[in-house]
Amino acid sequence: IILPLEWFPLNKPSAGDYFHMAYNVITPFLLLKLIERSPKTLPRSMVYVSIIVFVMGASIHLVGDSVNHRLIFSGYQHHLSVRENPIIKNLKPETLIDSFELLYYYDEYLGHSMWYIPFFLILFIYFTGCFTPVEEESRMPLAALLLMGPSSLYYWYLVTEGQIFILYIFTFFAMMALVMHQKRKGLVLDSNGLFLFYSFIITLLLIAVWVMWLWNDKILRKKYPGVIYIPEPWAFYTLHMNNLH
């Protein structure tokens, strides 16, 4: 959206797509290296299956996101459902609408589930090995403190745009329970564990601020009904900022 459309025609991958392709290669590799450094790990076959499912989900999401974001240039509005979008209503034959709903399902539901469940599972398994009996190892260096902001912001975007608050909060509660359980044994989080744990805490605060800010938005309320109201940044963008690009 930021770069000129002439550089990346609508029928070709965008700059964001190339970054996403790199993510689909680099992140699984980093997760494998991360789990290798953890004293506690899953059986190797389960780790491999988790990584494979992660890559499949992220790849499905890449295709779905690529098409959905390109539709913005044609007037698609993410704050509306598929069938409520003006450009979708005019499609003929009407069965084409079912195809776009299927694309939305693969992107927002199936792709996200296959992507994020293995991702948070591996993070939690890594977290279980981040405990030490030595108090001196429970201090974060300055570099970690500086990186905590971008890390928290990244998790905030994953949770809000991916609509995975339930998965995130259950992972966070499991981390809290593990911290209290290990404390009874005289173990404390090391610097890596503190970085991840504090990142999740700041993420929760960012989500709370985001929800309070958009609490009275009637249009987004209609898009995201139910008890858990967490609007997607892309829906906010097409509703309030679409005229900027």
N, C-alpha and C positions, 0 to 999 in steps of 0.2 A: 504494500500500500504506500510506503514511503518512497520507494524508488520509481522512476518513470515507467509507465506501462509499456513504452516502446522497447525497453530493454528485455522485458519478459512478457511476450504476448500471452493472451488468455488461453491459447491452446498449447502452451509450453509450461514446464515447471517454473515456479517463481523462485526468487532468492530464498524465501523462507522454506520452500520445499527442499532445496539443496542443504540448508542447515539441518532440516529434519532428517534427511537421509544420513547425514554425518552423525546425528544423534543416535540413529538406529544402529549404527556400527560401533560408535565409541562407548555409549552408555552400557551395553551388555558386557563389553570387555572390562570396563571399570568395575561393574558389579561383580564379575568373576574375580578380579583382583582383590576387591574388597572382602568378599567371602573367604578368600584364601588366607587373609590376614586375621580372620576371626578364630579364636581358640575353639569356639563351639560352632558347629556347622551342620547342615543337613546332609543326608546321604548324597554322594556325588550324582547319582542318577536323578534325584529330585532337584538338585541345583540345576542340572542341565535342562530338565524339562521346564523348570521355572523360567530360565533364560530364553528357551525356545518360544514359550508362550508369550513372554514379554516382547520379543522381537515381532512375533505375529501380530500382537495387539497394537504395538507402535506403528507397524507398517500399514495395518488397516486404517488406523487413525490418520496416518500421513495422507493416504489417498482421499479419505473422506474430508479432511480439513482442507486439502488442496482445492477440491471442487467447491466446498462450501464457501471458502474465502474468496474464490474467484467469482462466485455468484453475487458478491457484494457489489461488484462493478456493474451488474445488470439490475441492481435494485433490490436484491434479497435483503431481508431484515431479520437479523438473528433474534430480536426480541419478540418475534411472532412465531407461532408454530408453522410447520411446513405448509399445511393446508390454508392457513390464514394469510400467507404471503401473496401480495398482489400478482407478482410475476408467475407464481405457481398456479393460482386460480385460473389463469387464462390458457393453461396448457391444453392442447387437444392432441390425441384423445385423453380423457380424464384418467385413464389407466397409467399415464406417465407420472401422475402424482404419487401413485403407489411406489414407483421406482425411486422417486426422491425421498419418500418416507423410509424406504429400505436403506438408501444411502445414509440417511440421518441415523437410523438404528445401528448400522455398522460403525459409524463414526462415534456417536455419543454413548452408546450402551455396550455393544459387544467389544469394540476396540478399546474403550476405556477400561472395561473389566479385565480383559486379557493383558492390558498394559500395566495397570496400577496394582492389581493384587499381587503378582510376583514381585513388583518393585518394592512395595511396602513389606512384603514377607522377608525379602533379602535384607532390607534395612533393619528389620526387627531382629533377625537372626544375628546380624553383625552387632547390634546393640547388646545382645545377651553376653557377648564376650568382652564388653567394654567396662569391666569392673576390676578394681585393684584394692589390696589391703593397705597400700602405701598412700598416705595423705598427700605427699609431695607431688605424686603423679596426677592429682586431681586439680590441676591448674592449667588454664588455657593460655597459650602464648598470645601475644598482641595480634599476630596475623589471623589467628582463629577468631578473635573478637571482631576484627574488621570484616571478616568474611561472613559473620553471623547474619548481618543485615541482608546481603544478597541471597544467602541461603534461605532465610525465612521468607523473603519475597518470592523466591522460586516455589517453595512449598505452598505459599498462599495462592499462587497462580494455578498450580496443579489441582488444588482442592476446589477452588472456585470455578475455573474453566472446565475441569474434568468432572465436576459435580460428584465428588467422592468424599464428602464430609463424613459419612458413616464409616467408611474404611479408615479414614485418617483418625477420627476420634477414638475408634476401637484400638487402633495401633498405639495411640497416645496413652490411653488408659492402661493398655498392657505394659507399656514402658513404665508408667508410674507404679503399677503394681509390682513390677520386677525390681524397681529401685528400692521400694519399701521392704520387699522380701530379702534382697541382698544386704540391706542395711542392718537387718537383724543378725546377719552372719558376720558383720564387721567389715563389709566390702563397700567401697564407694566408687562412683563413676570416675573413669580416667578422663583425660582431656578430650579424647575422641567422643566418648559417651556424653560428656557435658555439652560438647558442640552440637550434637544431634538433638539432645534433650531440650536444650535452651532454644534451638531453632524451632522445634515443634511448639514450644510455649509462645514464642513471639509470633509464630504463624497463627495460633489461636487468637491472639490479641488483634492481629491484622484482619482476620476474618470477622471478628466482632465489630471492629470499626467499620469495615465494608458493609456489613449488614445494617448497622445502625444508620449509616449515611443514606442508604437506599431503602430504609424501612417503609417510608410513605409513598414510594413510587408505585402508582396504581397499575401502570402498564406492565412493569416487571412483576408485580404481585400476581397479575393474571397469568403471566408466562410461567411463574414458579409457585403454584399453589401448594398447600399442605403445611405441615408443621415446620419442616425445615426449609427456610427461605434463604437461599444463598444464590444471588444472581450471578450469571457468567459475565466476565469482563467484555466478551465479544458482543453479548446482548446489550450491555451498557453502551458500548461503542457505537453500534448501529442505531441506537435510540437517541443518544445525546451528542455524539461526536462525528457522525458519518459525514457531515458537511465539511470536515476539516481536510479530507484527502482529495 
